[in-house]
Amino acid sequence: MKSSLIKKCGAVLCSLAIVISAVFVSGLNAFAAETDPVPQSDWEMTVPQIYITTENGNGTTLEKEDGYQNASVQILGTDGSVLSDACTFKVRGNTTALSWITKKAFTFKFAKKKDVLGMGKGKKWALIANAFDPTLLRNYTAFELADELGLAYTSKRQFVELWVDGSFRGCYMLFEPVQAGSDRVDIDIESNGGKKDFLIEYEASRVEEDVTYFTVDGLRFIASEPEEPDDEQLAYIKGAMQDVITTIRNGSREEIESKVDIPSFAKFYVLNEYMKTYDFNMSSVFFYYKDGKLYAGPPWDYDMSLGNETASFSSVAAESADPTGVFAANKNIYKYLCKHAWFNEQARRVYHQHFDFITSIAADGGLLDTAREQYGDIIARNYSTAGWYVGRWWINYQLKPQTSYNGNFNVLKSWAQERSGWMQDYYGLPSAPFVLGDADGNGRININDVTTIQRLLAEQPLDDSEAVALRGDANADGRLTVEDATIIQRRIADYPTRYLIGETTVA
């Protein structure tokens, strides 16, 4: 009898929840439908435009503690597309959400997943203000480099212009936030055959409500996905991380590679070594655990990088502001991983493979110059029409800006040039390119390459065993083994392989 009553009560409560949810969504949709279509600006649209209209008209005065507000959003694409829907809208971030930071970053969230500007489907979207970066190009540079390096799940993003409740707020970047999802960080946080996946963020000291923190070997993290883990899930995450970090500290190379995805860690290292982001030992540093291995990334938050720090603020700021010297090797998980010479060699290889792109970032006519030219109009409007003073000094550890955009851009470009030069000296000039898997060096990949590897493994004399070992290292793990011969055989037989056999690379 009691069980039957409980079931009936549960059914009633469930029905009531469905009704309340339907009324809420209906109310949002009605609000969105009643909102008049917003006019386009009176200038040529060169990037998408986003118009947010809050239910209470208080969007420009919101603070983080106000939480989500009912709103509608209209997104106009440069291809003429229009997306209009109800959403909720709030201030996002931590330092960027401080009361005196008037150019706020925002999050808007749909009731159901939407494909926004061809960037994939998601409920939640981030509008990043880049308030601390007077050039507005540091995040852009970091994410372009992350794409070049091939870091998985690097957020899709676009420059946009933003209006909130009719007020032009200037130049923003629309980002996919870092979160689990088939179009985001593709991990299975439910089960995955007993090996549960998860997403974590390194967070050295900040404390917020409704956030789950945990510490392993002196490293403090946020459990990001699952967002609110229960005791069992948290114990699993802590146990897995303890196992990984203990292995990194004490294990052999083979043991470490069985639990850590070294390619992603090497790429993430090169990104953060070049960028020298101030937050790399503090926050906004993500790692994800997938299929029993820990991966580095995705990247996030690079406005305080590329020399954008006041060196006198702290020792970390001084280190970050200096365009010379090793930076990322003594921070977060890397302070353990970079003690292994073989890992540093992997990072060097990644740098050499992407040497041309990295050196072109600050070169005349390179990435920075091209971006400034391409987005010059929206950057100009950010300071002229929206009124965000280019010389505004928002916070004490930010490098005090120049009073002109040209001055700030030159500071960025000069720092990036010096950083690139230092890394080139540190890692050495790349050697001559070669085709990965071409062990005998004849420019083709065939069975002779397998034979060449086998001869070297059998300690039979070869003219240039060092070159064979380099070219024949098909899985790029820094060693020549029978696995390399097998990988080449699979390539010859047209079997799929995840290794870059046949790609031109460097030592």
C-alpha positions in Angstrom: 0.0 0.0 0.0 2.8 2.4 1.0 4.8 1.6 -2.1 1.7 2.2 -4.3 1.1 5.6 -2.7 4.8 6.6 -3.2 4.6 5.7 -6.8 1.4 7.7 -7.3 2.9 10.8 -5.5 6.0 10.4 -7.7 3.9 10.3 -10.8 2.0 13.5 -9.8 5.3 15.3 -9.0 6.8 14.3 -12.3 3.7 15.5 -14.2 3.8 18.8 -12.2 7.5 19.3 -13.1 6.7 18.7 -16.8 3.9 21.3 -16.7 6.1 23.9 -14.9 8.9 23.3 -17.4 6.4 23.6 -20.3 5.0 26.8 -19.0 8.6 28.2 -18.5 9.7 27.3 -22.0 6.4 28.6 -23.4 6.9 31.9 -21.5 10.4 32.2 -23.0 9.2 31.5 -26.5 6.4 34.0 -26.1 8.9 36.6 -24.9 11.1 35.9 -27.9 8.2 36.1 -30.3 7.0 39.4 -28.9 10.5 41.0 -29.3 10.7 43.1 -32.4 13.3 42.1 -34.9 16.4 44.2 -34.3 17.7 46.5 -37.0 21.1 45.8 -38.6 23.8 48.4 -38.0 24.3 51.2 -40.5 27.8 50.0 -41.4 28.8 47.1 -43.7 28.6 43.8 -41.8 32.0 42.0 -42.0 31.5 39.7 -39.0 28.4 38.2 -37.5 26.2 40.5 -35.4 24.6 39.3 -32.1 21.6 41.2 -30.5 20.6 40.2 -27.0 17.4 41.6 -25.5 16.8 40.9 -21.8 13.3 40.5 -20.4 13.9 43.2 -17.8 16.1 45.5 -19.9 18.9 45.2 -17.5 21.5 43.5 -19.6 24.1 46.2 -19.6 24.1 46.5 -15.8 24.2 42.8 -14.9 26.7 41.4 -12.4 27.7 37.7 -12.0 25.7 37.3 -8.9 22.5 38.2 -10.8 22.7 34.8 -12.5 20.7 33.9 -15.6 18.1 36.3 -17.0 15.3 35.5 -19.5 16.2 37.0 -22.9 16.0 36.6 -26.6 18.9 36.5 -29.1 19.2 37.2 -32.7 22.3 36.2 -34.6 22.9 37.6 -38.0 25.4 35.8 -40.2 27.5 37.4 -42.9 25.9 34.9 -45.3 22.4 36.4 -44.6 21.4 33.7 -42.1 19.3 34.7 -39.1 18.9 32.7 -35.9 16.3 34.0 -33.5 15.3 32.2 -30.3 14.6 32.5 -26.6 17.6 32.1 -24.3 18.9 32.8 -20.8 21.8 35.3 -20.4 24.3 36.0 -17.7 27.7 37.5 -16.9 30.5 34.9 -17.1 34.1 34.6 -15.9 35.9 35.3 -12.6 38.3 38.2 -12.8 36.5 39.5 -15.9 33.3 39.5 -13.9 34.6 42.0 -11.2 32.2 44.9 -10.7 34.6 47.6 -12.2 35.2 45.6 -15.4 32.4 47.2 -17.4 33.1 45.4 -20.6 31.7 42.1 -19.3 32.0 38.6 -20.8 28.6 36.7 -21.1 27.1 33.3 -21.5 23.8 32.7 -23.4 22.0 29.4 -23.2 19.2 27.9 -25.3 16.6 25.4 -24.1 17.7 23.0 -26.8 20.9 22.6 -28.7 21.3 25.0 -31.6 23.9 25.1 -34.4 25.2 28.7 -34.3 27.0 30.1 -37.3 27.9 26.6 -38.5 30.0 25.9 -35.3 28.2 22.8 -34.3 25.3 22.2 -31.9 25.3 23.3 -28.3 23.0 24.8 -25.7 25.6 27.1 -24.1 27.7 29.7 -25.9 30.4 32.1 -24.6 30.8 35.8 -25.5 34.4 36.7 -24.6 35.1 40.4 -24.2 38.9 40.4 -24.4 38.7 43.4 -22.1 42.3 43.0 -20.7 43.8 42.8 -24.2 43.9 46.2 -25.9 44.8 44.6 -29.2 41.9 42.1 -29.0 44.2 39.6 -30.8 45.8 37.4 -28.1 43.0 34.9 -27.8 42.8 34.8 -31.6 46.5 34.1 -31.9 46.4 31.3 -29.3 43.5 29.5 -30.9 44.9 29.8 -34.4 48.1 28.2 -33.1 46.1 25.5 -31.3 44.4 24.6 -34.6 47.8 24.5 -36.3 49.1 22.2 -33.7 46.1 19.9 -34.1 44.9 20.0 -30.5 41.7 18.1 -30.3 38.5 19.8 -29.3 39.9 23.3 -29.7 36.9 25.6 -29.5 35.4 26.9 -32.6 35.1 30.7 -32.5 34.3 33.8 -34.5 34.8 37.5 -34.1 31.3 39.1 -33.7 29.9 42.5 -32.8 27.5 42.6 -29.9 24.4 44.6 -28.9 22.8 44.2 -25.5 19.4 45.8 -24.9 20.1 48.2 -27.8 23.5 49.2 -26.6 26.4 48.5 -28.9 29.0 46.7 -26.8 31.8 46.4 -29.4 34.0 43.5 -30.6 33.6 40.1 -28.9 34.6 36.6 -29.7 31.9 34.0 -29.8 33.3 30.7 -28.5 32.1 27.1 -27.9 32.7 26.8 -24.1 34.9 23.9 -22.9 32.3 21.2 -21.9 31.4 17.7 -22.7 29.3 17.0 -25.8 29.4 15.3 -29.2 30.2 18.6 -30.8 32.4 19.8 -28.0 34.8 17.6 -25.8 33.6 14.2 -27.0 33.8 12.2 -23.8 31.4 9.7 -22.2 30.9 10.9 -18.6 28.3 8.2 -17.8 29.9 4.8 -18.2 32.1 4.1 -21.2 32.5 0.4 -20.5 33.5 0.9 -16.9 36.2 3.5 -17.7 34.4 6.7 -17.0 35.6 9.8 -18.8 35.8 13.2 -17.2 36.9 16.8 -17.7 38.9 18.7 -15.1 40.3 22.2 -14.8 43.5 23.2 -12.9 42.5 25.8 -10.3 45.3 26.7 -7.8 43.4 28.8 -5.2 40.1 30.3 -6.3 37.0 29.3 -4.3 33.4 29.5 -5.6 30.1 28.2 -4.5 28.6 25.1 -6.2 32.0 24.1 -7.6 33.7 20.8 -6.7 37.4 21.0 -6.0 39.8 18.2 -5.3 43.6 17.9 -4.7 46.0 15.3 -5.9 49.8 15.4 -5.1 49.5 19.1 -4.2 47.7 19.9 -7.5 44.2 21.4 -7.1 41.5 20.8 -9.7 37.9 21.5 -10.5 35.7 18.6 -11.5 34.1 20.2 -14.6 32.4 17.2 -16.2 30.4 15.7 -14.6 29.6 19.2 -13.4 28.2 18.1 -10.0 29.8 14.7 -9.3 28.4 12.5 -6.6 30.7 11.0 -4.0 31.3 7.9 -6.1 32.1 9.8 -9.2 34.4 12.2 -7.4 36.3 9.2 -5.8 36.7 7.7 -9.2 38.1 11.0 -10.7 40.5 11.4 -7.8 41.6 7.8 -8.0 42.3 8.0 -11.7 44.2 11.3 -11.4 46.2 10.0 -8.5 47.2 6.9 -10.6 48.1 9.1 -13.6 50.2 11.6 -11.6 52.0 8.9 -9.5 52.8 7.1 -12.8 54.2 10.4 -14.3 56.3 11.0 -11.3 57.6 7.4 -10.8 56.8 5.3 -13.8 58.9 4.2 -16.8 58.3 5.8 -20.2 56.1 2.8 -21.2 54.0 3.0 -18.1 53.5 6.8 -18.5 52.5 6.4 -22.2 50.0 3.8 -21.2 48.1 6.4 -19.1 49.0 9.7 -20.7 48.4 10.8 -24.2 51.9 12.2 -24.9 51.2 13.8 -28.3 48.4 16.0 -26.8 50.6 17.0 -23.8 53.5 17.8 -26.1 51.3 20.0 -28.4 49.7 21.7 -25.4 53.2 22.4 -23.9 54.4 24.1 -27.1 51.3 26.2 -27.2 51.7 27.4 -23.6 55.4 27.7 -23.8 55.1 30.1 -26.7 52.1 32.1 -25.4 53.5 32.3 -21.8 50.0 32.8 -20.4 49.9 34.2 -16.9 47.2 31.8 -15.8 49.0 28.6 -16.7 49.8 27.8 -13.1 46.6 29.3 -11.8 43.4 28.5 -13.6 41.7 27.9 -17.0 44.0 24.9 -17.8 41.9 21.9 -18.9 42.7 18.2 -19.1 40.3 15.4 -20.0 40.3 11.7 -19.3 39.1 9.5 -22.2 39.2 5.7 -22.6 41.6 5.3 -19.6 44.1 8.0 -20.7 44.7 11.6 -19.6 44.8 14.2 -22.5 46.0 17.8 -22.3 43.6 20.6 -23.3 41.4 21.9 -24.8 43.0 25.4 -24.6 41.1 28.3 -23.0 41.7 32.0 -22.0 44.7 33.7 -23.4 44.1 37.4 -23.0 46.8 37.5 -20.3 49.6 36.2 -22.5 52.2 37.2 -25.0 53.7 39.8 -22.7 50.5 41.3 -21.4 51.6 41.4 -17.7 53.0 43.9 -15.3 56.4 42.4 -14.5 56.6 44.1 -11.1 53.4 42.6 -9.8 54.8 39.2 -8.8 57.4 36.7 -9.7 55.0 34.8 -11.9 54.0 38.0 -13.7 57.7 38.8 -14.2 58.3 35.3 -15.6 55.3 35.6 -17.9 56.2 39.1 -19.1 59.8 38.1 -20.1 59.9 37.0 -23.8 62.9 34.8 -23.0 63.3 31.7 -20.8 61.4 28.4 -20.2 58.0 29.0 -18.7 55.5 26.1 -18.8 57.9 23.3 -17.7 57.5 24.0 -13.9 53.8 24.5 -13.8 50.8 22.2 -13.0 51.2 18.6 -14.2 54.1 19.7 -16.4 56.4 20.2 -13.4 56.4 16.4 -13.2 56.3 15.5 -16.9 59.0 17.9 -18.0 61.5 16.1 -15.7 61.6 13.4 -18.3 64.2 14.1 -21.1 62.2 12.0 -23.6 59.1 14.2 -23.1 61.1 17.4 -23.7 62.4 15.8 -26.9 58.8 15.2 -28.0 58.0 18.8 -27.4 61.0 19.8 -29.4 59.8 17.7 -32.3 56.4 19.3 -32.2 58.0 22.8 -32.3 60.1 21.8 -35.3 57.1 20.4 -37.1 55.3 23.7 -36.7 58.3 26.0 -36.9 57.2 27.8 -40.0 53.8 28.7 -38.6 55.2 29.8 -35.2 57.9 32.0 -36.7 55.3 33.5 -39.1 53.0 34.7 -36.3 54.9 37.9 -35.6 56.7 38.2 -39.0 55.9 41.1 -41.2 52.8 40.2 -43.2 52.3 37.2 -40.9 49.3 36.1 -38.7 49.2 39.3 -36.5 49.5 41.7 -39.4 46.9 39.8 -41.4 44.4 39.7 -38.5 44.9 43.4 -37.8 44.1 44.2 -41.4 41.2 41.7 -41.7 39.5 42.8 -38.5 40.6 46.4 -38.4 37.1 47.9 -38.8 35.5 46.0 -35.9 38.5 46.7 -33.7 38.2 50.4 -34.5 34.5 50.4 -33.7 35.2 48.7 -30.4 37.1 51.8 -29.3 35.4 54.6 -31.3 31.7 53.6 -31.5 31.4 51.4 -28.4 33.7 53.7 -26.4 36.1 51.3 -24.8 39.1 53.5 -24.3 42.2 51.8 -25.8 44.4 52.9 -23.0 42.1 51.7 -20.2 44.1 49.9 -17.5 41.6 47.4 -16.0 43.6 45.5 -13.4 47.0 45.8 -11.7 48.7 42.7 -13.1 47.8 43.6 -16.7 50.5 45.5 -18.6 49.6 49.2 -18.6 48.3 49.8 -22.1 49.6 52.4 -24.6 47.2 55.2 -25.4 46.9 54.2 -29.1 46.0 51.0 -30.8 49.1 51.1 -32.9 51.2 51.4 -29.8 49.6 48.4 -28.2 49.8 46.3 -31.4 53.5 47.1 -31.7 54.1 46.0 -28.1 52.4 42.7 -28.9 54.2 42.1 -32.2 57.6 43.0 -30.8 57.2 40.7 -27.8 56.0 37.8 -30.0 59.0 38.3 -32.4 61.4 38.1 -29.4 59.6 35.1 -28.1 59.8 33.3 -31.4 63.5 34.1 -31.7 64.2 32.8 -28.2 62.4 29.5 -28.9 64.2 29.1 -32.2 67.6 29.4 -30.3 66.4 27.1 -27.5 65.1 24.3 -29.7 67.6 24.8 -32.5 66.9 25.3 -36.2 64.9 22.5 -37.8 66.9 20.1 -39.8 66.1 19.1 -43.3 62.6 17.7 -43.8 61.9 14.1 -44.5 59.0 11.8 -45.2 57.9 9.9 -42.1 58.1 6.2 -42.6 60.6 6.5 -45.5 63.3 4.5 -43.6 65.7 4.1 -46.6 65.3 7.7 -47.7 64.4 7.1 -51.3 61.3 9.3 -51.2 58.8 6.4 -51.4 57.2 4.2 -48.8 57.3 0.5 -49.6 58.4 -2.9 -48.3 62.0 -1.8 -48.6 61.4 0.5 -45.7 60.2 -2.4 -43.5 63.3 -4.4 -44.4 65.6 -1.4 -43.6 64.0 -1.2 -40.1 64.3 -4.9 -39.6 68.0 -4.8 -40.6 68.7 -2.1 -38.1 66.8 -3.8 -35.3 68.8 -7.0 -36.1 72.0 -4.9 -35.7 73.0 -5.4 -39.3 75.3 -2.6 -40.6 73.7 0.3 -42.4 75.3 3.4 -43.9 73.4 5.9 -41.8 71.6 4.1 -38.9 70.8 7.4 -37.2 68.9 8.7 -40.2 67.1 5.4 -40.6 66.0 5.5 -36.9 64.7 9.0 -37.5 62.8 8.5 -40.7 61.6 5.0 -39.8 60.0 6.1 -36.5 56.5 5.7 -37.9 54.7 6.3 -34.6 56.9 9.3 -33.7 57.6 8.0 -30.2 61.3 8.6 -30.4 62.3 5.0 -30.7 62.7 2.5 -33.5 60.8 -0.8 -32.7 59.1 -3.6 -34.6 55.9 -1.6 -34.1 57.2 1.0 -36.6 57.7 -1.8 -39.2 54.2 -3.0 -38.6 52.7 0.5 -39.0 54.4 0.9 -42.3 53.2 -2.5 -43.5 49.6 -1.5 -42.6 50.1 1.7 -44.7 51.4 -0.3 -47.6 48.3 -2.7 -47.3 46.0 0.4 -47.3 44.8 -0.3 -43.7 43.8 2.8 -41.8 46.3 4.2 -39.3 46.2 7.2 -37.0 49.9 7.9 -37.6 51.1 10.5 -40.0 52.9 8.1 -42.3 54.0 9.8 -45.5 53.8 13.3 -44.0 56.8 15.6 -44.4 58.3 16.4 -41.1 61.6 17.4 -39.5 63.9 16.1 -36.8 
